[in-house]
Amino acid sequence: MEQFNYNNELSGKIALVTGGTKGAGKAIADRLLQAGATVIITARNAPEQENNNLYFIASDLSTAEGAQKVVKEVLSGYGRLDILVNNLGGSSTPAGGFASLNDEDWESTLHANLLAPVRLDRGFLPQMIERKAGVIIHIASIQGKLPLYDSTLPYAAAKAGLRNYSKSLSNEVTPKGVRVLTVSPGWINTTASEAWLGEIARNSNSTVEEAQQGVMNALGGIPFGRPAEPAEVAEFVGFLVSPRASYLTGTEYVIDGGTLPTI
Ligand SMILES: NC(=O)c1ccc[n+]([C@@H]2O[C@H](COP(=O)([O-])OP(=O)(O)OC[C@H]3O[C@@H](n4cnc5c(N)ncnc54)[C@H](OP(=O)(O)O)[C@@H]3O)[C@@H](O)[C@H]2O)c1
């Protein structure tokens, strides 16, 4: 994507991006950095390529202790948090519908996709409310509206819950000075997704292009004809957390190249 000059519009802001070492989270962290923010990232494993401009906290955010650790380290190390991007999420449960899933599948998915943001919001909101300032972004998914029950039943349910929770939270804390927004991407072309396409192609003796078309067909087609690049999602998040989006709160933004079939 073309490089813009963001005029250091986030200069002086402290931002946290969960799952900021890979995929969309990495692109969001880079984008906030470009706009001048101090950016902290979290994941279970350190980033593959070290970037001295990003501050890394190792933590498993699917646990309550992991979330507490991040809140404590950020607030003791930086004194406050201005921008919280709850990006971490994903699905690793087996396909096959309801009967293939056990409690562990449901719990692990709900913990990472719904409870991690709930716990981090709870940890960071008091100081945002006290200062009457802050922005919280919840990265959901179009699957919150377009469930693919055969492959990602718990994930879609968790993301639907996240969208609903995000709206409720916005109603509660916007009058106290904190903006809360949901961003629901469609398919994103991450490194993990590239590897996954390669695997499908190998297993089905087809090309990567054919595998990509197969995934797009399963989604009902993507009018844009391709998945989003992580930087395209990051660019939108960068705008939403900036002062240019000062009146935006309590809404969900879909960024899916036209995938969702309804308005
Ligand atoms: N990719 C898509 O097509 C797509 C579509 C719609 C929505 N989304 C949403 O967009 C967001 C980003 O997805 P992505 O595909 O870009 O992610 P990704 O490439 O799979 O990266 C996931 C990130 O989260 C970290 N992570 C995973 N489990 C964790 C845990 N338990 N505790 C702490 N960190 C953890 C990973 O690092 P470690 O493994 O080292 O912990 C990594 O940094 C997610 O909310 C996802 O649901 C993605």
The ligand as an SDF file (V2000), in Angstrom:
LIG
                    3D

 48 52  0  0  0  0  0  0  0  0999 V2000
   -7.1360  -13.9690    9.1950 N   0  0  0  0  0  0  0  0  0  0  0  0
   -8.3840  -13.8040    8.8060 C   0  0  0  0  0  0  0  0  0  0  0  0
   -8.7820  -14.1640    7.6860 O   0  0  0  0  0  0  0  0  0  0  0  0
   -9.3680  -13.1360    9.7290 C   0  0  0  0  0  0  0  0  0  0  0  0
  -10.6740  -12.8860    9.2760 C   0  0  0  0  0  0  0  0  0  0  0  0
  -11.5810  -12.2250   10.1090 C   0  0  0  0  0  0  0  0  0  0  0  0
  -11.1940  -11.8400   11.3640 C   0  0  0  0  0  0  0  0  0  0  0  0
   -9.9280  -12.0930   11.7950 N   0  0  0  0  0  0  0  0  0  0  0  0
   -9.5820  -11.6800   13.1450 C   0  0  0  0  0  0  0  0  0  0  0  0
   -8.4760  -10.7880   13.0620 O   0  0  0  0  0  0  0  0  0  0  0  0
   -7.6700  -10.9250   14.2320 C   0  0  0  0  0  0  0  0  0  0  0  0
   -6.2370  -11.2230   13.8240 C   0  0  0  0  0  0  0  0  0  0  0  0
   -6.2200  -12.4640   13.1200 O   0  0  0  0  0  0  0  0  0  0  0  0
   -4.9380  -12.9440   12.2820 P   0  0  0  0  0  0  0  0  0  0  0  0
   -5.4210  -14.0120   11.3650 O   0  0  0  0  0  0  0  0  0  0  0  0
   -4.2060  -11.7730   11.7670 O   0  0  0  0  0  0  0  0  0  0  0  0
   -4.0860  -13.6310   13.4750 O   0  0  0  0  0  0  0  0  0  0  0  0
   -2.7900  -14.5580   13.3600 P   0  0  0  0  0  0  0  0  0  0  0  0
   -1.9910  -14.2380   12.1380 O   0  0  0  0  0  0  0  0  0  0  0  0
   -3.2260  -15.9750   13.5730 O   0  0  0  0  0  0  0  0  0  0  0  0
   -1.9720  -14.0760   14.6520 O   0  0  0  0  0  0  0  0  0  0  0  0
   -2.5000  -14.3100   15.9280 C   0  0  0  0  0  0  0  0  0  0  0  0
   -1.7120  -13.4910   16.9280 C   0  0  0  0  0  0  0  0  0  0  0  0
   -2.2520  -13.7050   18.2360 O   0  0  0  0  0  0  0  0  0  0  0  0
   -1.2400  -14.3040   19.0820 C   0  0  0  0  0  0  0  0  0  0  0  0
   -1.9100  -15.2640   19.9490 N   0  0  0  0  0  0  0  0  0  0  0  0
   -2.5830  -16.3880   19.5910 C   0  0  0  0  0  0  0  0  0  0  0  0
   -3.0850  -17.0020   20.6760 N   0  0  0  0  0  0  0  0  0  0  0  0
   -2.7180  -16.2640   21.7660 C   0  0  0  0  0  0  0  0  0  0  0  0
   -2.9300  -16.3680   23.1590 C   0  0  0  0  0  0  0  0  0  0  0  0
   -3.6170  -17.3950   23.6930 N   0  0  0  0  0  0  0  0  0  0  0  0
   -2.4180  -15.4070   23.9720 N   0  0  0  0  0  0  0  0  0  0  0  0
   -1.7260  -14.3710   23.4640 C   0  0  0  0  0  0  0  0  0  0  0  0
   -1.5060  -14.2090   22.1390 N   0  0  0  0  0  0  0  0  0  0  0  0
   -1.9820  -15.1480   21.3090 C   0  0  0  0  0  0  0  0  0  0  0  0
   -0.2560  -14.9400   18.1090 C   0  0  0  0  0  0  0  0  0  0  0  0
    1.0400  -15.1020   18.6470 O   0  0  0  0  0  0  0  0  0  0  0  0
    1.4560  -16.4280   19.5060 P   0  0  0  0  0  0  0  0  0  0  0  0
    0.9630  -17.6080   18.7210 O   0  0  0  0  0  0  0  0  0  0  0  0
    2.9290  -16.3350   19.6250 O   0  0  0  0  0  0  0  0  0  0  0  0
    0.7630  -16.2990   20.8340 O   0  0  0  0  0  0  0  0  0  0  0  0
   -0.2630  -13.8820   17.0150 C   0  0  0  0  0  0  0  0  0  0  0  0
    0.4940  -12.7530   17.3890 O   0  0  0  0  0  0  0  0  0  0  0  0
   -8.3110  -12.0290   15.0730 C   0  0  0  0  0  0  0  0  0  0  0  0
   -9.1720  -11.4810   16.0190 O   0  0  0  0  0  0  0  0  0  0  0  0
   -9.1150  -12.8050   14.0360 C   0  0  0  0  0  0  0  0  0  0  0  0
  -10.1890  -13.4950   14.6380 O   0  0  0  0  0  0  0  0  0  0  0  0
   -9.0070  -12.7430   11.0120 C   0  0  0  0  0  0  0  0  0  0  0  0
  1  2  1  0
  2  3  2  0
  2  4  1  0
  4  5  1  0
  4 48  2  0
  5  6  2  0
  6  7  1  0
  7  8  2  0
  8  9  1  0
  8 48  1  0
  9 10  1  0
  9 46  1  0
 10 11  1  0
 11 12  1  0
 11 44  1  0
 12 13  1  0
 13 14  1  0
 14 15  2  0
 14 16  1  0
 14 17  1  0
 17 18  1  0
 18 19  2  0
 18 20  1  0
 18 21  1  0
 21 22  1  0
 22 23  1  0
 23 24  1  0
 23 42  1  0
 24 25  1  0
 25 26  1  0
 25 36  1  0
 26 27  1  0
 26 35  1  0
 27 28  2  0
 28 29  1  0
 29 30  1  0
 29 35  2  0
 30 31  1  0
 30 32  2  0
 32 33  1  0
 33 34  2  0
 34 35  1  0
 36 37  1  0
 36 42  1  0
 37 38  1  0
 38 39  2  0
 38 40  1  0
 38 41  1  0
 42 43  1  0
 44 45  1  0
 44 46  1  0
 46 47  1  0
M  CHG  2   8   1  16  -1
M  END
$$$$
